[in-house]
Amino acid sequence: MAMTIKVYEVDRHGRTRVRRPTTEVVPVEVVEEKFAYPACRCPRCKKATE
């Protein structure tokens, strides 16, 4: 199943500008570990994993 993505920016006055038009993308099946966010180290999250 394909997805679409459109990249735009908003300036401090609330005006939007398209940076990249709508493009069809195919999601990957497995994300490589180097592209994943690191685990949260805040006290609340650390406590939940103990």
N, CA, C and O atoms as a Maestro MAE file, in Angstrom:
{
 s_m_m2io_version
 :::
 2.0.0
}

f_m_ct {
 s_m_title
 :::
 protein
 m_atom[200] {
  # First column is atom index #
  i_m_mmod_type
  r_m_x_coord
  r_m_y_coord
  r_m_z_coord
  i_m_residue_number
  s_m_chain_name
  s_m_pdb_residue_name
  s_m_pdb_atom_name
  i_m_atomic_number
  :::
  1 25 0.837 -1.165 0.000 1 A "MET " " N  " 7
  2 3 0.000 0.000 0.000 1 A "MET " " CA " 6
  3 2 0.892 1.242 0.000 1 A "MET " " C  " 6
  4 15 1.782 1.361 0.842 1 A "MET " " O  " 8
  5 25 0.670 2.141 -0.911 2 A "ALA " " N  " 7
  6 3 1.466 3.355 -1.010 2 A "ALA " " CA " 6
  7 2 0.856 4.469 -0.166 2 A "ALA " " C  " 6
  8 15 -0.344 4.480 0.108 2 A "ALA " " O  " 8
  9 25 1.706 5.396 0.235 3 A "MET " " N  " 7
  10 3 1.270 6.567 0.984 3 A "MET " " CA " 6
  11 2 1.750 7.803 0.222 3 A "MET " " C  " 6
  12 15 2.576 7.704 -0.685 3 A "MET " " O  " 8
  13 25 1.226 8.955 0.599 4 A "THR " " N  " 7
  14 3 1.700 10.186 -0.008 4 A "THR " " CA " 6
  15 2 2.268 11.092 1.079 4 A "THR " " C  " 6
  16 15 1.889 11.011 2.247 4 A "THR " " O  " 8
  17 25 3.181 11.951 0.662 5 A "ILE " " N  " 7
  18 3 3.774 12.909 1.582 5 A "ILE " " CA " 6
  19 2 3.920 14.238 0.856 5 A "ILE " " C  " 6
  20 15 4.233 14.283 -0.334 5 A "ILE " " O  " 8
  21 25 3.691 15.306 1.585 6 A "LYS " " N  " 7
  22 3 3.852 16.656 1.053 6 A "LYS " " CA " 6
  23 2 4.616 17.442 2.108 6 A "LYS " " C  " 6
  24 15 4.210 17.478 3.270 6 A "LYS " " O  " 8
  25 25 5.710 18.066 1.718 7 A "VAL " " N  " 7
  26 3 6.540 18.789 2.666 7 A "VAL " " CA " 6
  27 2 6.318 20.282 2.474 7 A "VAL " " C  " 6
  28 15 6.436 20.808 1.367 7 A "VAL " " O  " 8
  29 25 5.995 20.952 3.575 8 A "TYR " " N  " 7
  30 3 5.787 22.394 3.507 8 A "TYR " " CA " 6
  31 2 6.352 23.036 4.761 8 A "TYR " " C  " 6
  32 15 6.635 22.351 5.744 8 A "TYR " " O  " 8
  33 25 6.516 24.346 4.724 9 A "GLU " " N  " 7
  34 3 6.982 25.071 5.900 9 A "GLU " " CA " 6
  35 2 6.018 26.200 6.213 9 A "GLU " " C  " 6
  36 15 5.326 26.714 5.334 9 A "GLU " " O  " 8
  37 25 5.989 26.570 7.465 10 A "VAL " " N  " 7
  38 3 5.131 27.656 7.927 10 A "VAL " " CA " 6
  39 2 6.041 28.720 8.527 10 A "VAL " " C  " 6
  40 15 6.874 28.419 9.382 10 A "VAL " " O  " 8
  41 25 5.884 29.972 8.078 11 A "ASP " " N  " 7
  42 3 6.710 31.035 8.654 11 A "ASP " " CA " 6
  43 2 6.059 31.588 9.920 11 A "ASP " " C  " 6
  44 15 4.962 31.169 10.290 11 A "ASP " " O  " 8
  45 25 6.712 32.497 10.561 12 A "ARG " " N  " 7
  46 3 6.215 33.008 11.841 12 A "ARG " " CA " 6
  47 2 4.922 33.800 11.712 12 A "ARG " " C  " 6
  48 15 4.278 34.095 12.719 12 A "ARG " " O  " 8
  49 25 4.530 34.151 10.480 13 A "HIS " " N  " 7
  50 3 3.279 34.870 10.248 13 A "HIS " " CA " 6
  51 2 2.131 33.921 9.890 13 A "HIS " " C  " 6
  52 15 1.013 34.363 9.625 13 A "HIS " " O  " 8
  53 25 2.415 32.618 9.884 14 A "GLY " " N  " 7
  54 3 1.388 31.623 9.592 14 A "GLY " " CA " 6
  55 2 1.216 31.316 8.120 14 A "GLY " " C  " 6
  56 15 0.313 30.566 7.750 14 A "GLY " " O  " 8
  57 25 2.068 31.884 7.266 15 A "ARG " " N  " 7
  58 3 1.977 31.603 5.828 15 A "ARG " " CA " 6
  59 2 2.685 30.287 5.529 15 A "ARG " " C  " 6
  60 15 3.749 30.004 6.079 15 A "ARG " " O  " 8
  61 25 2.081 29.485 4.651 16 A "THR " " N  " 7
  62 3 2.683 28.203 4.286 16 A "THR " " CA " 6
  63 2 3.296 28.283 2.903 16 A "THR " " C  " 6
  64 15 2.855 29.048 2.045 16 A "THR " " O  " 8
  65 25 4.331 27.468 2.709 17 A "ARG " " N  " 7
  66 3 5.006 27.383 1.422 17 A "ARG " " CA " 6
  67 2 5.350 25.921 1.181 17 A "ARG " " C  " 6
  68 15 5.912 25.261 2.054 17 A "ARG " " O  " 8
  69 25 5.019 25.419 0.011 18 A "VAL " " N  " 7
  70 3 5.303 24.026 -0.318 18 A "VAL " " CA " 6
  71 2 6.789 23.887 -0.629 18 A "VAL " " C  " 6
  72 15 7.319 24.574 -1.502 18 A "VAL " " O  " 8
  73 25 7.452 22.994 0.094 19 A "ARG " " N  " 7
  74 3 8.872 22.719 -0.132 19 A "ARG " " CA " 6
  75 2 9.032 21.589 -1.153 19 A "ARG " " C  " 6
  76 15 9.933 21.617 -1.991 19 A "ARG " " O  " 8
  77 25 8.145 20.599 -1.066 20 A "ARG " " N  " 7
  78 3 8.126 19.495 -2.033 20 A "ARG " " CA " 6
  79 2 6.676 19.153 -2.307 20 A "ARG " " C  " 6
  80 15 5.894 19.012 -1.366 20 A "ARG " " O  " 8
  81 25 6.294 19.017 -3.565 21 A "PRO " " N  " 7
  82 3 4.895 18.690 -3.873 21 A "PRO " " CA " 6
  83 2 4.541 17.275 -3.412 21 A "PRO " " C  " 6
  84 15 5.418 16.496 -3.037 21 A "PRO " " O  " 8
  85 25 3.259 16.956 -3.444 22 A "THR " " N  " 7
  86 3 2.794 15.632 -3.034 22 A "THR " " CA " 6
  87 2 3.469 14.558 -3.876 22 A "THR " " C  " 6
  88 15 3.472 14.615 -5.106 22 A "THR " " O  " 8
  89 25 4.034 13.590 -3.190 23 A "THR " " N  " 7
  90 3 4.773 12.511 -3.829 23 A "THR " " CA " 6
  91 2 4.321 11.196 -3.227 23 A "THR " " C  " 6
  92 15 4.058 11.118 -2.027 23 A "THR " " O  " 8
  93 25 4.231 10.172 -4.041 24 A "GLU " " N  " 7
  94 3 3.868 8.854 -3.540 24 A "GLU " " CA " 6
  95 2 5.118 8.163 -3.012 24 A "GLU " " C  " 6
  96 15 6.157 8.153 -3.672 24 A "GLU " " O  " 8
  97 25 5.013 7.588 -1.825 25 A "VAL " " N  " 7
  98 3 6.130 6.868 -1.216 25 A "VAL " " CA " 6
  99 2 5.658 5.492 -0.774 25 A "VAL " " C  " 6
  100 15 4.481 5.293 -0.477 25 A "VAL " " O  " 8
  101 25 6.576 4.558 -0.733 26 A "VAL " " N  " 7
  102 3 6.268 3.196 -0.292 26 A "VAL " " CA " 6
  103 2 6.959 2.986 1.051 26 A "VAL " " C  " 6
  104 15 8.179 3.131 1.136 26 A "VAL " " O  " 8
  105 25 6.210 2.648 2.104 27 A "PRO " " N  " 7
  106 3 6.840 2.439 3.409 27 A "PRO " " CA " 6
  107 2 7.734 1.203 3.403 27 A "PRO " " C  " 6
  108 15 7.470 0.233 2.693 27 A "PRO " " O  " 8
  109 25 8.786 1.254 4.197 28 A "VAL " " N  " 7
  110 3 9.691 0.110 4.294 28 A "VAL " " CA " 6
  111 2 9.079 -0.933 5.221 28 A "VAL " " C  " 6
  112 15 8.260 -0.613 6.082 28 A "VAL " " O  " 8
  113 25 9.480 -2.156 5.035 29 A "GLU " " N  " 7
  114 3 8.979 -3.243 5.879 29 A "GLU " " CA " 6
  115 2 9.659 -3.241 7.248 29 A "GLU " " C  " 6
  116 15 8.998 -3.410 8.272 29 A "GLU " " O  " 8
  117 25 10.983 -3.049 7.262 30 A "VAL " " N  " 7
  118 3 11.755 -3.075 8.506 30 A "VAL " " CA " 6
  119 2 12.635 -1.828 8.535 30 A "VAL " " C  " 6
  120 15 13.349 -1.538 7.576 30 A "VAL " " O  " 8
  121 25 12.576 -1.104 9.635 31 A "VAL " " N  " 7
  122 3 13.392 0.097 9.793 31 A "VAL " " CA " 6
  123 2 14.735 -0.298 10.392 31 A "VAL " " C  " 6
  124 15 14.796 -0.988 11.409 31 A "VAL " " O  " 8
  125 25 15.812 0.148 9.748 32 A "GLU " " N  " 7
  126 3 17.135 -0.147 10.285 32 A "GLU " " CA " 6
  127 2 17.308 0.578 11.615 32 A "GLU " " C  " 6
  128 15 16.805 1.687 11.795 32 A "GLU " " O  " 8
  129 25 18.012 -0.046 12.533 33 A "GLU " " N  " 7
  130 3 18.166 0.508 13.874 33 A "GLU " " CA " 6
  131 2 18.814 1.894 13.860 33 A "GLU " " C  " 6
  132 15 18.504 2.725 14.713 33 A "GLU " " O  " 8
  133 25 19.694 2.149 12.919 34 A "LYS " " N  " 7
  134 3 20.374 3.449 12.894 34 A "LYS " " CA " 6
  135 2 19.417 4.600 12.568 34 A "LYS " " C  " 6
  136 15 19.764 5.759 12.795 34 A "LYS " " O  " 8
  137 25 18.214 4.307 12.040 35 A "PHE " " N  " 7
  138 3 17.237 5.341 11.730 35 A "PHE " " CA " 6
  139 2 16.176 5.494 12.821 35 A "PHE " " C  " 6
  140 15 15.320 6.374 12.717 35 A "PHE " " O  " 8
  141 25 16.210 4.670 13.851 36 A "ALA " " N  " 7
  142 3 15.210 4.721 14.911 36 A "ALA " " CA " 6
  143 2 15.590 5.769 15.951 36 A "ALA " " C  " 6
  144 15 16.769 6.068 16.143 36 A "ALA " " O  " 8
  145 25 14.580 6.323 16.619 37 A "TYR " " N  " 7
  146 3 14.844 7.260 17.704 37 A "TYR " " CA " 6
  147 2 15.415 6.495 18.887 37 A "TYR " " C  " 6
  148 15 15.042 5.344 19.113 37 A "TYR " " O  " 8
  149 25 16.310 7.111 19.645 38 A "PRO " " N  " 7
  150 3 16.821 6.422 20.836 38 A "PRO " " CA " 6
  151 2 15.726 6.336 21.903 38 A "PRO " " C  " 6
  152 15 14.774 7.117 21.903 38 A "PRO " " O  " 8
  153 25 15.880 5.390 22.790 39 A "ALA " " N  " 7
  154 3 14.905 5.225 23.869 39 A "ALA " " CA " 6
  155 2 14.908 6.461 24.762 39 A "ALA " " C  " 6
  156 15 15.957 7.059 25.003 39 A "ALA " " O  " 8
  157 25 13.744 6.834 25.245 40 A "CYS " " N  " 7
  158 3 13.612 7.985 26.133 40 A "CYS " " CA " 6
  159 2 14.268 7.665 27.475 40 A "CYS " " C  " 6
  160 15 14.123 6.560 27.997 40 A "CYS " " O  " 8
  161 25 14.981 8.628 28.022 41 A "ARG " " N  " 7
  162 3 15.673 8.408 29.293 41 A "ARG " " CA " 6
  163 2 15.077 9.211 30.440 41 A "ARG " " C  " 6
  164 15 15.690 9.322 31.502 41 A "ARG " " O  " 8
  165 25 13.888 9.772 30.236 42 A "CYS " " N  " 7
  166 3 13.282 10.552 31.319 42 A "CYS " " CA " 6
  167 2 12.892 9.600 32.459 42 A "CYS " " C  " 6
  168 15 12.682 8.410 32.225 42 A "CYS " " O  " 8
  169 25 12.794 10.118 33.687 43 A "PRO " " N  " 7
  170 3 12.471 9.258 34.841 43 A "PRO " " CA " 6
  171 2 11.171 8.467 34.675 43 A "PRO " " C  " 6
  172 15 11.091 7.309 35.085 43 A "PRO " " O  " 8
  173 25 10.164 9.086 34.081 44 A "ARG " " N  " 7
  174 3 8.881 8.391 33.924 44 A "ARG " " CA " 6
  175 2 9.016 7.187 32.998 44 A "ARG " " C  " 6
  176 15 8.500 6.112 33.304 44 A "ARG " " O  " 8
  177 25 9.699 7.354 31.875 45 A "CYS " " N  " 7
  178 3 9.852 6.242 30.930 45 A "CYS " " CA " 6
  179 2 10.801 5.173 31.458 45 A "CYS " " C  " 6
  180 15 10.566 3.981 31.258 45 A "CYS " " O  " 8
  181 25 11.856 5.586 32.121 46 A "LYS " " N  " 7
  182 3 12.788 4.619 32.700 46 A "LYS " " CA " 6
  183 2 12.076 3.750 33.729 46 A "LYS " " C  " 6
  184 15 12.321 2.546 33.802 46 A "LYS " " O  " 8
  185 25 11.198 4.352 34.522 47 A "LYS " " N  " 7
  186 3 10.473 3.624 35.547 47 A "LYS " " CA " 6
  187 2 9.516 2.615 34.921 47 A "LYS " " C  " 6
  188 15 9.324 1.531 35.473 47 A "LYS " " O  " 8
  189 25 8.921 2.942 33.799 48 A "ALA " " N  " 7
  190 3 7.960 2.050 33.138 48 A "ALA " " CA " 6
  191 2 8.628 0.787 32.583 48 A "ALA " " C  " 6
  192 15 7.976 -0.248 32.443 48 A "ALA " " O  " 8
  193 25 9.911 0.868 32.270 49 A "THR " " N  " 7
  194 3 10.602 -0.297 31.700 49 A "THR " " CA " 6
  195 2 11.291 -1.155 32.748 49 A "THR " " C  " 6
  196 15 11.834 -2.212 32.425 49 A "THR " " O  " 8
  197 25 11.274 -0.717 33.989 50 A "GLU " " N  " 7
  198 3 11.939 -1.499 35.058 50 A "GLU " " CA " 6
  199 2 11.047 -2.601 35.566 50 A "GLU " " C  " 6
  200 15 11.440 -3.352 36.458 50 A "GLU " " O  " 8
  :::
 }
 m_bond[199] {
  # First column is bond index #
  i_m_from
  i_m_to
  i_m_order
  :::
  1 1 2 1
  2 2 3 1
  3 3 4 2
  4 3 5 1
  5 5 6 1
  6 6 7 1
  7 7 8 2
  8 7 9 1
  9 9 10 1
  10 10 11 1
  11 11 12 2
  12 11 13 1
  13 13 14 1
  14 14 15 1
  15 15 16 2
  16 15 17 1
  17 17 18 1
  18 18 19 1
  19 19 20 2
  20 19 21 1
  21 21 22 1
  22 22 23 1
  23 23 24 2
  24 23 25 1
  25 25 26 1
  26 26 27 1
  27 27 28 2
  28 27 29 1
  29 29 30 1
  30 30 31 1
  31 31 32 2
  32 31 33 1
  33 33 34 1
  34 34 35 1
  35 35 36 2
  36 35 37 1
  37 37 38 1
  38 38 39 1
  39 39 40 2
  40 39 41 1
  41 41 42 1
  42 42 43 1
  43 43 44 2
  44 43 45 1
  45 45 46 1
  46 46 47 1
  47 47 48 2
  48 47 49 1
  49 49 50 1
  50 50 51 1
  51 51 52 2
  52 51 53 1
  53 53 54 1
  54 54 55 1
  55 55 56 2
  56 55 57 1
  57 57 58 1
  58 58 59 1
  59 59 60 2
  60 59 61 1
  61 61 62 1
  62 62 63 1
  63 63 64 2
  64 63 65 1
  65 65 66 1
  66 66 67 1
  67 67 68 2
  68 67 69 1
  69 69 70 1
  70 70 71 1
  71 71 72 2
  72 71 73 1
  73 73 74 1
  74 74 75 1
  75 75 76 2
  76 75 77 1
  77 77 78 1
  78 78 79 1
  79 79 80 2
  80 79 81 1
  81 81 82 1
  82 82 83 1
  83 83 84 2
  84 83 85 1
  85 85 86 1
  86 86 87 1
  87 87 88 2
  88 87 89 1
  89 89 90 1
  90 90 91 1
  91 91 92 2
  92 91 93 1
  93 93 94 1
  94 94 95 1
  95 95 96 2
  96 95 97 1
  97 97 98 1
  98 98 99 1
  99 99 100 2
  100 99 101 1
  101 101 102 1
  102 102 103 1
  103 103 104 2
  104 103 105 1
  105 105 106 1
  106 106 107 1
  107 107 108 2
  108 107 109 1
  109 109 110 1
  110 110 111 1
  111 111 112 2
  112 111 113 1
  113 113 114 1
  114 114 115 1
  115 115 116 2
  116 115 117 1
  117 117 118 1
  118 118 119 1
  119 119 120 2
  120 119 121 1
  121 121 122 1
  122 122 123 1
  123 123 124 2
  124 123 125 1
  125 125 126 1
  126 126 127 1
  127 127 128 2
  128 127 129 1
  129 129 130 1
  130 130 131 1
  131 131 132 2
  132 131 133 1
  133 133 134 1
  134 134 135 1
  135 135 136 2
  136 135 137 1
  137 137 138 1
  138 138 139 1
  139 139 140 2
  140 139 141 1
  141 141 142 1
  142 142 143 1
  143 143 144 2
  144 143 145 1
  145 145 146 1
  146 146 147 1
  147 147 148 2
  148 147 149 1
  149 149 150 1
  150 150 151 1
  151 151 152 2
  152 151 153 1
  153 153 154 1
  154 154 155 1
  155 155 156 2
  156 155 157 1
  157 157 158 1
  158 158 159 1
  159 159 160 2
  160 159 161 1
  161 161 162 1
  162 162 163 1
  163 163 164 2
  164 163 165 1
  165 165 166 1
  166 166 167 1
  167 167 168 2
  168 167 169 1
  169 169 170 1
  170 170 171 1
  171 171 172 2
  172 171 173 1
  173 173 174 1
  174 174 175 1
  175 175 176 2
  176 175 177 1
  177 177 178 1
  178 178 179 1
  179 179 180 2
  180 179 181 1
  181 181 182 1
  182 182 183 1
  183 183 184 2
  184 183 185 1
  185 185 186 1
  186 186 187 1
  187 187 188 2
  188 187 189 1
  189 189 190 1
  190 190 191 1
  191 191 192 2
  192 191 193 1
  193 193 194 1
  194 194 195 1
  195 195 196 2
  196 195 197 1
  197 197 198 1
  198 198 199 1
  199 199 200 2
  :::
 }
}
